[in-house]
Amino acid sequence: MSFTVLIPARLASTRLPNKPLADLGGLPMVVRVAQQARKSRAERVVVAADDASIVEACRAHQVDVVLTRTDHATGSDRLAEACEQLGLDGGDVVVNVQGDEPLIEPALIDACAEVLGRCIGCVMSTAAHAIDNIAEFTSTNVVKVVCDASSRALYFSRAPLPWWRDGYRDGVSALSTPAPLRHIGIYGYHAGFLRRFPTLSQSPLENVESLEQLRVLWHGERIAVHVTDIRPGPGVDTPEDLAKVRAHYESLRA
């Protein structure tokens, strides 16, 4: 199916200033992400930048880019503006690949687009994989998703869900069956909904959990979930993450 990858790139970062321009094996991170996304079946890969320096870096490496406003509250708001600039609307499918995921699997991008196309009534799609260790399950930094019988999201939470009533009575010492699901931060949208998203009021649950996707469920819309066996490559949130990913690219040069 035909779809466009949009990569939001914001220059400001609390833990990693100028993160989109961080050097990874001789190329800016945002360029690495775009190059990886090009390995998917996307018809087009476009960076949605908030600063002229990101635009310059992208153009220097033949990466499509649009310059968006600096005052967007969320990445989805930035992508909505990018959709307007690119003339995307209605049933056009957009996949949001995060700008700090240079090692994302191209097949995961394709799957996120395909599951949205198959799931009638869903305005968004995302992905998840089974959790296989207790530390991930209990971490508030790991977002969990619970799905219905048709693999549509019922809820996302930083809490350990689902809660095994009998098995977790004395604490979490083993995981339930079937395994809990870890949410992967990749999203597919129908462009018409993505352009409408900024007009939706924030939900109380979104504010409590700090999870933007809960706004979608709060307003009665559905999110399709692709459950994969593929764990995503490491993202870059901290200086330690950056060092690990840099080491990966240096190993490819060796």
HUJOGI-V379859 format. One record per residue. N is the residue number from 1. SS is DSSP state (H for helix, E for strand, C for the rest). PHI is phi in whole degrees, -180 to 180 (none if undefined). NEAR is the number of other C-alpha atoms within 8 Angstrom. Layout:
{{N,SS,PHI,NEAR} {N,SS,PHI,NEAR}}
This chain:
{{1,C,none,5} {2,C,-86,8} {3,E,-155,13} {4,E,-115,12} {5,E,-95,14} {6,E,-115,13} {7,E,-120,13} {8,E,-72,14} {9,E,-134,13} {10,C,-114,10} {11,C,-68,12} {12,C,-73,8} {13,C,-153,9} {14,C,-64,5} {15,C,-90,7} {16,C,-136,10} {17,C,-57,8} {18,C,59,9} {19,H,-54,12} {20,H,-60,13} {21,H,-99,11} {22,C,-58,8} {23,E,-75,9} {24,E,-126,11} {25,C,59,8} {26,C,95,5} {27,E,-131,8} {28,E,-62,12} {29,H,-55,15} {30,H,-62,14} {31,H,-70,12} {32,H,-60,11} {33,H,-63,14} {34,H,-63,14} {35,H,-63,8} {36,H,-67,13} {37,H,-65,14} {38,C,-65,11} {39,C,-78,7} {40,C,-78,10} {41,C,-94,9} {42,C,-62,12} {43,C,-71,8} {44,E,-152,8} {45,E,-123,14} {46,E,-132,13} {47,E,-89,15} {48,E,-104,15} {49,E,-97,14} {50,C,-116,12} {51,C,-149,11} {52,H,-63,8} {53,H,-67,6} {54,H,-71,13} {55,H,-58,12} {56,H,-62,8} {57,H,-63,11} {58,H,-65,14} {59,H,-64,10} {60,H,-65,7} {61,C,-119,7} {62,C,57,6} {63,C,-106,12} {64,E,-62,9} {65,E,-153,11} {66,E,-125,11} {67,E,-95,10} {68,C,-111,11} {69,C,-65,7} {70,C,-91,6} {71,C,-102,4} {72,C,-69,8} {73,C,-74,5} {74,C,-137,6} {75,H,-64,8} {76,H,-64,9} {77,H,-61,12} {78,H,-64,13} {79,H,-69,13} {80,H,-61,14} {81,H,-64,10} {82,H,-62,11} {83,H,-60,13} {84,H,-63,10} {85,H,-64,8} {86,H,-90,6} {87,C,75,6} {88,C,-88,10} {89,C,-162,11} {90,C,59,8} {91,C,-87,7} {92,C,-57,11} {93,E,-99,12} {94,E,-122,13} {95,E,-113,15} {96,E,-90,13} {97,C,-103,13} {98,C,-64,10} {99,C,-74,12} {100,C,-117,12} {101,C,-121,12} {102,C,-69,13} {103,C,-110,10} {104,C,-62,11} {105,C,-76,9} {106,H,-56,12} {107,H,-63,7} {108,H,-70,10} {109,H,-62,13} {110,H,-60,11} {111,H,-64,9} {112,H,-64,16} {113,H,-70,15} {114,H,-67,9} {115,H,-68,12} {116,H,-67,15} {117,H,-65,8} {118,H,-84,6} {119,C,-91,8} {120,C,-66,6} {121,C,93,5} {122,E,-95,11} {123,E,-98,11} {124,E,-142,12} {125,E,-141,16} {126,E,-156,15} {127,E,-140,15} {128,E,-155,13} {129,E,-139,13} {130,E,-67,11} {131,C,-86,11} {132,C,-121,7} {133,C,-145,7} {134,H,-67,11} {135,H,-60,6} {136,H,-65,9} {137,H,-63,13} {138,H,-91,9} {139,C,-74,10} {140,C,-76,8} {141,C,-84,5} {142,C,-104,11} {143,C,-86,11} {144,E,-103,15} {145,E,-130,15} {146,E,-115,12} {147,E,-118,11} {148,C,-91,8} {149,C,-66,5} {150,C,-101,5} {151,C,58,10} {152,E,-106,11} {153,E,-66,13} {154,E,-95,9} {155,E,-166,9} {156,E,-118,13} {157,E,-156,11} {158,C,-84,11} {159,C,-76,9} {160,C,-73,11} {161,C,-128,10} {162,C,-74,6} {163,C,-92,6} {164,C,-80,8} {165,C,-54,6} {166,C,-83,5} {167,C,-72,10} {168,C,-105,10} {169,C,-59,8} {170,C,-108,5} {171,C,108,6} {172,C,-89,9} {173,C,-117,6} {174,C,-155,6} {175,C,-92,10} {176,C,-75,8} {177,C,-123,5} {178,C,-68,4} {179,C,-66,9} {180,C,-61,15} {181,E,-112,11} {182,E,-92,13} {183,E,-73,13} {184,E,-106,9} {185,E,-79,7} {186,E,-128,12} {187,E,-136,12} {188,E,-108,14} {189,E,-140,14} {190,E,-78,14} {191,H,-59,15} {192,H,-61,11} {193,H,-70,10} {194,H,-61,13} {195,H,-71,13} {196,H,-84,9} {197,H,-52,10} {198,C,-63,10} {199,C,-84,5} {200,C,-79,8} {201,C,-68,6} {202,C,-64,7} {203,C,-99,9} {204,H,-58,6} {205,H,-66,11} {206,H,-58,13} {207,H,-70,9} {208,H,-68,6} {209,H,-87,8} {210,C,57,7} {211,C,-130,10} {212,C,-63,7} {213,C,-67,8} {214,H,-69,12} {215,H,-63,13} {216,H,-64,11} {217,H,-66,12} {218,H,-58,9} {219,C,-91,7} {220,C,84,6} {221,C,-90,9} {222,E,-114,12} {223,E,-123,13} {224,E,-81,14} {225,E,-120,13} {226,E,-91,12} {227,E,-94,9} {228,C,-120,9} {229,C,-87,6} {230,C,-89,6} {231,C,-78,6} {232,C,-67,8} {233,C,-65,9} {234,C,-65,8} {235,C,-85,9} {236,C,-121,10} {237,C,-113,9} {238,C,-132,8} {239,H,-57,9} {240,H,-66,6} {241,H,-61,11} {242,H,-61,10} {243,H,-62,8} {244,H,-65,8} {245,H,-70,11} {246,H,-61,11} {247,H,-62,8} {248,H,-60,8} {249,H,-71,10} {250,H,-66,9} {251,H,-66,7} {252,H,-70,6} {253,H,-77,6} {254,C,-67,4}}
